[in-house]
Each structure stands twice: as structure tokens, then as C-alpha cells.
Amino acid sequence: MSLQQSTILKKLLIIFIFIIFNNKPSLAEVTFQEILENPGDLEINLKYASEQEALGRYKATLSTLERLNMLYPVNTDIKLYLISILLKMDSEAKLQLMIETMLQDPNTTKETRDYIEGILKTIRDQSKPEPKWFAYLDVNYMQTDNSNIDGVSKSGNLFAKDNVSEFVGLKYDKTYSRGGSITVGKNLNATSAISFNGSLSINTQNKGEENESDLASGSISYSKILGKHFLLPYVFYSNSNERFTADLSTKGIGFNNTYNINQNNSISYSSSFSTTDYNEKASNNEDSPQDANNDIYSASIGYNYSFSDVNLISSKISYTEKHALKDYNAYTGPGFNIGFTRVLPLGTLKLEKTFQTNTFEAKNTFIHSTINREDDIETSQIQLSGRITQLLPFMKKFDPENKIFYNLKYTEIDSDSTLLNNTAIRKNTSFNIIKRFSLYE
């Protein structure tokens, strides 16, 4: 270390010793009135700043040092003292501004510049995590009560070959899902990570059979913080082994980004593409499951506003375009979503409302030969999720590491359509519990 660098360190040490031995909280010898009467007195102001620091009043210390820095722009000791307070306050924005100002100031000596660069390097090295693998296993169980599982129309009727007949179907039923998922990932650096996820679930039905299946899925995602952007591209694949209907597989890619305008405001946007194939053919050529093979393109843009650190208001407009083997299964659908999220002691409460209109490309003559199908769908959702110990504090005895999570959700889907068959109300209430096992961290 050079003699000049040693001098700087000695100055900092003198300031530190001065704070410790001459400015105990109980003394507070300098009053704010004295500061008002002597705003330019270096000795009195430094003493007041150090007393306020000893009392933990960092804002008063900071404002005093900022004023002194403007009055004494060539005083390096004040600048270094100011940096130390900003570090204590964890004020990243002000610290960055102060350091940039000092580095650009022609009055800052080369030795001081080198010293500041050393501080910056130390901070960067300490805040930069080493590349690290992580892995965990989630085991979950979910039960859903369905008020209208087969989508029986509001009128109780449906169209078939232009004729009106009774809609025979199951209304109330329960479904159950048991399964698990494993996630393996790696923090590449302080701003990026990659993860792989695979899952398997077994879905059964209490009374009916149509909604029973085994579902296997997997995905790869990459996250990157780039300035004010949070980027998340991903790919996914799923295969559903249906018990009583055609099996299907879906694969796709997507991209999400959130741009943080400031602490309270952000903009998010996304786009995705998926393709679904049904791998069984029906014996009746007029009605093959493969007629529903489709490609779906979707995009959205939203605005989010947070306040009081526990509230979030979100809004989003979206557009979906579905291309299918048969045009009567294809549609375009603009949508709008608005939501409110609040962090509560019990967990996170989320309220959402979505409006979407799907306009289909062609008539389904098996149902009606003259009516064009258009669906207006309103989806309302209430959700409460969090750690089980938040909901049931006594569970802390059984879950000391807080690795059991819960999710309560109520959903109402109200569909109005130009076709009787698709005019229905469905209400679902579900409870999901998840146990996480850390495999590697």
C-alpha cells in the first residue's frame, strides 16, 4: 500500500475513533439549533453528524454530510465519511450516484479514486454468488369440487344437427390429483440462472371417468436480470394419457419480460406458441379427435402498480389465435385481465377477473348449420396461498423448516355463447397442499 493510500486509511481511522470515543449516545452535545445557527461550521457539523450516527439516526447524519459535501467539495474526508453512511443505510442508488460524482470530480485525487475503485471491487466480489447447483422435490395433493364438471348448459339443452335436445351430463363431482415434480437448476452468476423441471400427476374422478388421466410434463427455463429487465424464456412439453378420451401431447416455447420502471411501477409482456396433437383416431370419420389438433399463438402486455410494500394492482390485455385442423375448432380471442394482490399474515391473497371473447372461424355443422359460434367468457378467481404455518401456526411443530405450502382457490367461469351447448356456468373450489424436500442447496 502506498504512503498516500495509508494516509487516507489513517484519516478514516481517526474519524472512526472520534465517533467511538467522543460521541456516545448519551452525550448528544450538539443540538439542531446550533446547526441552524452555524450551518457552515465544519467542526460543529461533523460532531453533530457523528452524534446522530451513534444514535442510529442515519438520515440526519446523511443530510448533514451532504450539505457539508456541497460546502467543502474538495474535502475527501467528508466524501469518504458520506460513503460509509450510505453503505450502512444500504442506499444503493445514492451510493452509486455519490461514487460516480466523486470519480468524475476533478478535485478527487488519483489515490482516492484508486481507493474508491477498491471499495467497489470488494462490494462486487462480496455480492457475487458463486455458480451453485440447487435441487428440490415437491410432492403434492389436490382436491377440487366441481359444480358443473361436464359443462351442462344453463338451459339444460343443446344443439345437435340443428335440433334442440336435452343436455345429459354430470354436474357436481370431485376430482383428485396426486403427484410430484423435481426441479434442478444452477445459479450461473448474480443475475442469471437456469432450471429444469419434470413432473408426473395422476388425476382421478369420484363419480365420472371422463376427466381421469396421467399427465407427464417437463420444462426448461432461463432467467436473466438485465438492468431493469427480468427476462424469462422457456420451453415445455406435456403428454396426457387419458383414460376414456384421446391421448394428447403439447409442446411449446414462450418468453416473459418484466420491466421495472421504478420501485412501484412495472410493465410486463409475454408471448408464446404451443402445438397440441391428439394421437388417437375415432372410428367415425365425421368426428375424429385429430380434428382438434391445433397451434396456439398468444401475446400479452400488462401494467403493474405496487404500494405500501404489500399491495399490487395488475392489469393485462391479451390476444390469442388458435389454428386447428378443422376451422370450427379455430378462433381468435382478445382478452382483458385485472387483479389485486395483498400480502396478509395468513398468506398471499389474490383476486382476479378476466374477460375474453372467442370468435370461431367456421360453423360446426354437426351442431348447427347456420349459427356462427362466439363465446363471451368471464372468469372470476379468489386465491389464498402461502406456508401452512402461516395458516395453522401449531404446524410449526411438524414443519420447523416451513417447507409445506398450501393453496386455496375458488374459480367461477360464466360462458355465454351463440350456441346453447357452450352457454354454462362452472364453479370450482380446490385445496392444494405441497411438501418440499431440499435435495441439494
RONU-715215 format. One line per field, with one value per residue (C-alpha): x, y, z; residue number from 1. Coordinates in Angstrom, 1 decimal. Example, Ala and Ser with C-alpha at 12.3 -4.5 7.8 and 13.67 -1.06 7.14 Angstrom:
<pts>
u c(12.3; 13.7)
v c(-4.5; -1.1)
w c(7.8; 7.1)
resi c(1; 2)
</pts>
This chain:
<pts>
u c(0.0; 1.4; 2.1; -0.8; -3.3; -2.1; -2.8; -6.4; -6.9; -5.5; -8.0; -10.8; -9.5; -9.3; -12.9; -13.9; -12.0; -13.6; -17.1; -16.5; -14.8; -16.2; -19.8; -21.7; -25.5; -26.0; -23.9; -25.6; -23.7; -24.6; -28.2; -30.0; -30.4; -26.7; -26.5; -29.1; -27.0; -23.7; -24.6; -21.1; -19.1; -17.2; -16.2; -19.7; -21.5; -19.1; -19.6; -23.4; -23.2; -21.2; -23.6; -26.6; -24.9; -24.2; -27.9; -28.8; -30.3; -28.6; -30.9; -29.9; -26.3; -26.7; -28.4; -25.6; -22.8; -24.5; -24.7; -21.0; -20.0; -21.6; -19.9; -16.5; -16.3; -12.5; -12.7; -12.0; -12.7; -16.3; -16.8; -15.4; -17.5; -20.6; -19.8; -19.5; -23.0; -24.5; -23.1; -24.7; -28.0; -27.8; -28.8; -27.6; -28.9; -27.4; -24.2; -23.8; -24.6; -22.1; -19.3; -19.9; -19.8; -16.6; -14.9; -15.9; -14.9; -11.5; -10.8; -10.7; -7.1; -5.8; -5.2; -8.7; -10.0; -8.0; -9.3; -12.9; -12.4; -11.0; -14.2; -16.4; -14.4; -14.8; -18.6; -19.0; -16.9; -18.9; -22.3; -21.4; -22.5; -20.5; -22.2; -24.3; -26.5; -29.8; -32.4; -35.7; -38.6; -42.3; -44.9; -48.5; -52.1; -55.1; -58.8; -61.3; -65.1; -66.7; -70.3; -70.7; -67.9; -69.4; -70.4; -74.2; -75.7; -77.7; -80.9; -80.2; -80.5; -78.1; -78.0; -77.3; -77.7; -79.8; -82.2; -82.6; -82.3; -81.7; -78.1; -77.4; -74.2; -72.8; -72.8; -71.4; -68.3; -64.9; -61.5; -58.3; -54.7; -51.6; -48.1; -44.7; -42.2; -38.5; -36.6; -32.8; -31.1; -28.0; -27.3; -24.9; -24.0; -25.5; -28.1; -28.9; -30.0; -31.2; -33.6; -35.1; -38.4; -40.1; -43.5; -46.0; -49.6; -52.4; -55.8; -59.0; -62.7; -65.1; -68.3; -67.4; -64.5; -64.0; -61.6; -59.2; -55.7; -52.0; -50.0; -46.3; -44.6; -41.2; -39.8; -36.5; -36.3; -33.6; -33.9; -31.8; -31.7; -30.5; -30.7; -34.3; -35.5; -36.3; -36.2; -37.6; -37.6; -38.7; -39.7; -42.1; -43.6; -46.5; -48.1; -51.6; -52.5; -56.3; -58.4; -61.5; -60.8; -58.0; -54.5; -52.7; -49.3; -48.4; -45.1; -44.2; -42.0; -42.5; -41.0; -41.8; -40.2; -40.9; -39.5; -39.3; -39.9; -39.3; -39.9; -43.7; -44.4; -43.6; -44.6; -44.8; -45.2; -45.1; -45.6; -45.9; -46.5; -47.8; -48.9; -51.2; -51.7; -54.3; -52.8; -56.0; -58.4; -62.1; -63.8; -66.3; -64.5; -67.0; -65.8; -62.1; -60.2; -57.4; -59.8; -58.9; -55.1; -54.1; -51.5; -52.0; -50.2; -50.7; -49.3; -50.0; -48.9; -49.6; -49.1; -48.4; -48.6; -47.4; -47.9; -47.3; -45.0; -47.9; -50.3; -50.2; -52.7; -52.2; -53.9; -53.2; -54.6; -54.0; -54.7; -55.0; -55.1; -55.9; -55.4; -56.9; -57.2; -60.9; -61.8; -64.8; -62.2; -60.2; -60.8; -59.3; -59.8; -58.9; -58.9; -58.5; -57.5; -57.4; -56.2; -55.4; -52.8; -52.2; -49.7; -51.5; -50.3; -52.1; -50.5; -50.9; -54.5; -55.1; -58.3; -58.7; -61.3; -60.8; -62.9; -62.4; -64.3; -63.6; -64.8; -64.7; -63.7; -66.4; -69.7; -69.7; -72.4; -72.5; -74.1; -75.8; -75.5; -76.5; -75.2; -71.7; -70.1; -68.9; -68.2; -68.1; -66.3; -66.0; -63.6; -63.5; -60.9; -60.1; -56.9; -55.0; -51.6; -48.6; -46.9; -49.0; -47.5; -49.0; -52.5; -52.0; -49.3; -49.4; -48.0; -44.6; -44.0; -44.4; -42.9; -40.0; -38.3; -41.5; -41.5; -45.2; -47.2; -51.0; -53.2; -56.9; -58.7; -62.2; -63.0; -66.2; -66.4; -69.5; -69.8; -72.4; -72.4; -74.4; -74.6; -76.7; -74.0; -71.4; -73.6; -72.7; -71.6; -68.9; -67.7; -64.7; -63.2; -59.8; -57.4; -53.7; -51.0; -47.3; -44.4; -41.0; -37.8; -34.5; -32.2; -29.3; -28.6)
v c(0.0; 3.4; 6.2; 8.3; 5.4; 4.8; 8.4; 8.1; 5.0; 6.8; 9.6; 7.1; 5.5; 8.9; 9.6; 6.2; 6.6; 10.1; 8.6; 5.8; 7.8; 11.3; 10.8; 8.5; 8.4; 9.8; 12.9; 14.5; 17.7; 19.5; 20.5; 21.0; 24.7; 25.1; 23.6; 26.1; 28.9; 27.5; 25.7; 26.2; 25.3; 22.2; 21.1; 21.5; 19.9; 16.9; 16.4; 16.6; 14.1; 11.6; 12.0; 11.4; 8.3; 7.0; 7.4; 5.4; 8.5; 7.9; 10.2; 13.2; 12.2; 11.8; 15.2; 16.9; 15.3; 16.0; 19.7; 19.7; 18.0; 20.9; 23.5; 21.7; 20.0; 19.3; 17.7; 14.0; 13.0; 14.2; 12.2; 9.0; 9.5; 10.0; 6.8; 4.9; 6.1; 5.2; 1.7; 1.4; 2.6; 0.2; 3.1; 1.6; 4.4; 7.3; 5.3; 4.8; 8.5; 9.6; 7.3; 8.4; 12.0; 11.5; 9.7; 12.4; 15.3; 16.8; 17.6; 13.9; 12.7; 9.6; 7.9; 8.5; 7.2; 4.0; 3.6; 4.0; 1.5; -0.9; -0.4; -1.1; -4.2; -5.6; -4.9; -6.6; -9.6; -10.0; -9.7; -12.1; -15.6; -18.5; -20.6; -23.0; -26.0; -26.5; -29.3; -29.9; -32.3; -31.3; -33.8; -32.5; -33.5; -31.5; -32.0; -30.0; -29.7; -29.1; -27.6; -28.4; -30.8; -31.7; -28.1; -28.6; -25.6; -23.0; -24.0; -27.7; -28.1; -28.4; -28.3; -31.5; -31.4; -28.2; -29.8; -29.0; -31.8; -32.3; -31.9; -35.1; -34.7; -34.8; -31.7; -32.0; -34.2; -34.2; -34.7; -35.7; -35.1; -36.7; -36.4; -34.8; -32.7; -32.4; -29.2; -29.0; -25.7; -23.7; -20.0; -19.1; -15.8; -12.9; -12.1; -15.4; -18.9; -22.0; -24.7; -28.0; -29.3; -32.6; -33.7; -36.5; -36.4; -38.9; -37.5; -39.3; -38.6; -39.5; -40.3; -39.9; -41.1; -38.6; -36.4; -39.2; -39.2; -39.4; -36.3; -36.1; -32.8; -31.1; -27.6; -25.7; -22.1; -19.4; -16.3; -13.1; -9.7; -7.2; -3.6; -3.0; -6.1; -9.5; -11.9; -15.4; -17.6; -21.2; -24.4; -27.1; -30.4; -32.4; -35.8; -36.7; -40.4; -40.1; -42.9; -42.6; -40.0; -39.4; -39.0; -35.8; -34.2; -30.5; -28.7; -25.1; -22.1; -18.8; -15.6; -13.3; -10.0; -7.5; -4.0; -2.2; 1.5; 2.3; 0.9; 0.9; 0.7; -2.0; -3.2; -6.9; -8.5; -12.1; -14.2; -18.0; -20.7; -24.2; -27.1; -29.9; -33.3; -35.9; -39.3; -41.5; -41.6; -42.3; -44.9; -42.4; -40.3; -37.5; -36.8; -37.6; -36.4; -35.3; -32.6; -30.7; -30.8; -27.1; -24.5; -21.6; -18.2; -15.8; -12.4; -10.0; -6.7; -5.6; -2.8; -3.3; -0.9; -1.8; 0.3; 0.1; -2.9; -5.4; -4.4; -4.9; -3.9; -5.5; -5.2; -7.0; -7.2; -10.3; -11.8; -15.5; -17.0; -20.7; -22.6; -26.1; -28.9; -28.2; -24.5; -24.9; -25.6; -22.5; -19.0; -15.6; -14.2; -10.8; -10.6; -8.3; -9.2; -7.1; -8.3; -7.2; -9.0; -8.3; -9.9; -11.0; -12.7; -15.9; -15.8; -14.0; -13.1; -12.7; -11.5; -11.7; -11.0; -12.0; -11.1; -12.9; -13.2; -16.1; -15.8; -19.1; -19.3; -21.6; -23.2; -26.7; -28.3; -31.3; -28.9; -26.2; -25.4; -21.7; -20.3; -18.9; -19.6; -16.8; -17.2; -14.4; -15.8; -14.1; -15.8; -14.8; -16.1; -15.8; -17.4; -17.6; -19.3; -19.5; -21.6; -24.0; -22.5; -19.1; -20.6; -23.0; -21.8; -25.0; -26.8; -25.3; -28.4; -30.6; -28.3; -26.4; -25.6; -24.1; -26.4; -27.3; -25.0; -24.6; -23.1; -22.4; -21.3; -20.6; -20.1; -19.2; -19.4; -17.9; -18.5; -17.0; -18.3; -18.1; -21.9; -23.5; -26.2; -23.7; -21.4; -22.6; -21.7; -23.7; -23.2; -24.9; -24.9; -26.5; -27.2; -28.0; -28.9; -29.3; -30.7; -29.7; -31.7; -30.0; -32.4; -30.1; -26.4)
w c(0.0; -0.9; 1.6; 0.2; 0.5; 4.0; 4.8; 3.6; 5.7; 8.7; 8.2; 8.1; 11.3; 13.0; 12.1; 13.4; 16.7; 17.0; 16.6; 19.2; 22.0; 21.7; 20.6; 22.9; 22.5; 26.0; 25.3; 22.3; 23.0; 19.7; 19.2; 15.9; 16.8; 16.9; 13.4; 12.2; 13.7; 12.3; 9.0; 7.6; 10.7; 9.8; 13.3; 14.8; 11.8; 11.9; 15.6; 15.1; 12.3; 14.4; 17.3; 15.2; 13.7; 17.2; 18.0; 14.8; 13.1; 9.7; 7.8; 9.9; 9.5; 5.8; 5.3; 7.4; 5.4; 2.0; 3.0; 4.1; 0.9; -1.1; 1.1; 1.1; -2.4; -2.1; 1.3; 0.7; 4.3; 4.1; 0.9; 2.4; 5.6; 3.4; 1.5; 4.8; 5.9; 2.6; 3.0; 6.4; 5.1; 2.2; -0.1; -3.4; -5.7; -3.6; -3.1; -6.9; -7.6; -4.9; -6.2; -9.8; -8.7; -6.8; -9.7; -12.1; -9.8; -10.9; -7.2; -6.4; -6.3; -8.1; -4.8; -3.6; -7.0; -6.6; -3.1; -4.2; -7.0; -4.4; -2.3; -5.4; -6.3; -2.7; -2.8; -6.1; -5.1; -1.8; -3.5; -6.4; -5.5; -6.8; -9.5; -7.5; -8.2; -6.4; -6.5; -4.7; -4.9; -4.5; -3.5; -3.8; -3.3; -4.7; -4.3; -6.4; -6.0; -9.4; -9.6; -13.3; -14.4; -17.8; -18.6; -18.7; -20.4; -18.4; -20.2; -19.8; -23.6; -26.6; -30.3; -32.4; -36.2; -35.8; -33.4; -29.7; -27.3; -23.6; -22.3; -20.4; -18.3; -14.8; -12.7; -9.2; -8.9; -7.2; -8.8; -7.1; -8.2; -6.7; -7.9; -7.7; -9.5; -9.4; -10.1; -10.8; -11.5; -11.3; -10.5; -13.3; -11.7; -9.7; -12.4; -14.2; -13.6; -15.5; -14.2; -15.4; -14.2; -14.6; -13.1; -13.0; -11.8; -11.5; -11.9; -10.8; -10.6; -7.9; -9.9; -13.6; -15.7; -18.5; -16.6; -15.5; -16.8; -16.1; -17.0; -17.5; -18.3; -18.4; -18.9; -19.2; -18.3; -18.2; -16.1; -16.6; -14.9; -17.4; -16.0; -15.1; -17.1; -15.8; -18.8; -18.7; -21.9; -21.6; -23.5; -22.3; -23.2; -21.7; -22.5; -21.2; -21.1; -21.0; -19.6; -21.8; -24.4; -27.0; -25.6; -26.4; -26.3; -26.2; -26.7; -26.9; -26.3; -24.6; -23.4; -20.5; -19.5; -16.7; -17.0; -13.6; -14.3; -10.6; -7.2; -7.6; -11.4; -13.9; -17.3; -18.3; -21.6; -22.9; -26.0; -26.5; -29.1; -28.5; -30.6; -29.5; -31.2; -30.4; -31.2; -31.5; -34.4; -33.9; -35.9; -37.2; -39.8; -39.4; -35.8; -35.3; -32.2; -34.6; -35.9; -32.7; -33.4; -33.1; -32.9; -30.5; -30.6; -27.8; -26.6; -23.7; -22.2; -18.7; -16.2; -12.5; -9.6; -6.1; -3.0; 0.8; 0.1; 0.5; -2.3; -6.1; -8.7; -12.1; -15.5; -18.7; -22.3; -24.3; -27.7; -28.6; -32.1; -32.4; -35.7; -35.8; -38.3; -38.6; -38.8; -36.4; -33.7; -34.5; -33.1; -32.3; -28.8; -27.3; -23.5; -20.6; -17.0; -13.8; -10.5; -6.9; -4.7; -1.0; 1.4; 4.6; 7.8; 6.6; 3.1; -0.2; -1.3; -5.0; -6.7; -10.5; -13.2; -16.8; -19.8; -23.1; -26.4; -28.7; -32.3; -34.2; -37.8; -39.1; -38.3; -36.8; -38.9; -36.6; -34.0; -36.1; -39.8; -39.7; -36.4; -36.1; -32.7; -30.5; -26.8; -24.2; -21.1; -17.7; -15.2; -11.6; -9.2; -5.5; -4.3; -0.9; -0.8; 1.5; 4.0; 6.1; 9.3; 8.3; 8.1; 11.1; 13.5; 15.5; 12.4; 13.2; 15.4; 12.4; 9.8; 11.5; 8.2; 6.7; 3.7; 3.5; 1.3; 0.7; -2.0; -1.7; -4.8; -5.9; -9.7; -11.5; -15.3; -16.8; -20.5; -22.8; -26.4; -29.6; -29.2; -26.4; -25.9; -24.7; -22.5; -19.0; -15.5; -13.8; -10.2; -8.8; -5.3; -4.8; -2.0; -2.8; -0.3; -1.3; 0.7; -0.5; 0.1; -0.5; -2.3; -2.8; -2.0)
resi c(1; 2; 3; 4; 5; 6; 7; 8; 9; 10; 11; 12; 13; 14; 15; 16; 17; 18; 19; 20; 21; 22; 23; 24; 25; 26; 27; 28; 29; 30; 31; 32; 33; 34; 35; 36; 37; 38; 39; 40; 41; 42; 43; 44; 45; 46; 47; 48; 49; 50; 51; 52; 53; 54; 55; 56; 57; 58; 59; 60; 61; 62; 63; 64; 65; 66; 67; 68; 69; 70; 71; 72; 73; 74; 75; 76; 77; 78; 79; 80; 81; 82; 83; 84; 85; 86; 87; 88; 89; 90; 91; 92; 93; 94; 95; 96; 97; 98; 99; 100; 101; 102; 103; 104; 105; 106; 107; 108; 109; 110; 111; 112; 113; 114; 115; 116; 117; 118; 119; 120; 121; 122; 123; 124; 125; 126; 127; 128; 129; 130; 131; 132; 133; 134; 135; 136; 137; 138; 139; 140; 141; 142; 143; 144; 145; 146; 147; 148; 149; 150; 151; 152; 153; 154; 155; 156; 157; 158; 159; 160; 161; 162; 163; 164; 165; 166; 167; 168; 169; 170; 171; 172; 173; 174; 175; 176; 177; 178; 179; 180; 181; 182; 183; 184; 185; 186; 187; 188; 189; 190; 191; 192; 193; 194; 195; 196; 197; 198; 199; 200; 201; 202; 203; 204; 205; 206; 207; 208; 209; 210; 211; 212; 213; 214; 215; 216; 217; 218; 219; 220; 221; 222; 223; 224; 225; 226; 227; 228; 229; 230; 231; 232; 233; 234; 235; 236; 237; 238; 239; 240; 241; 242; 243; 244; 245; 246; 247; 248; 249; 250; 251; 252; 253; 254; 255; 256; 257; 258; 259; 260; 261; 262; 263; 264; 265; 266; 267; 268; 269; 270; 271; 272; 273; 274; 275; 276; 277; 278; 279; 280; 281; 282; 283; 284; 285; 286; 287; 288; 289; 290; 291; 292; 293; 294; 295; 296; 297; 298; 299; 300; 301; 302; 303; 304; 305; 306; 307; 308; 309; 310; 311; 312; 313; 314; 315; 316; 317; 318; 319; 320; 321; 322; 323; 324; 325; 326; 327; 328; 329; 330; 331; 332; 333; 334; 335; 336; 337; 338; 339; 340; 341; 342; 343; 344; 345; 346; 347; 348; 349; 350; 351; 352; 353; 354; 355; 356; 357; 358; 359; 360; 361; 362; 363; 364; 365; 366; 367; 368; 369; 370; 371; 372; 373; 374; 375; 376; 377; 378; 379; 380; 381; 382; 383; 384; 385; 386; 387; 388; 389; 390; 391; 392; 393; 394; 395; 396; 397; 398; 399; 400; 401; 402; 403; 404; 405; 406; 407; 408; 409; 410; 411; 412; 413; 414; 415; 416; 417; 418; 419; 420; 421; 422; 423; 424; 425; 426; 427; 428; 429; 430; 431; 432; 433; 434; 435; 436; 437; 438; 439; 440; 441)
</pts>
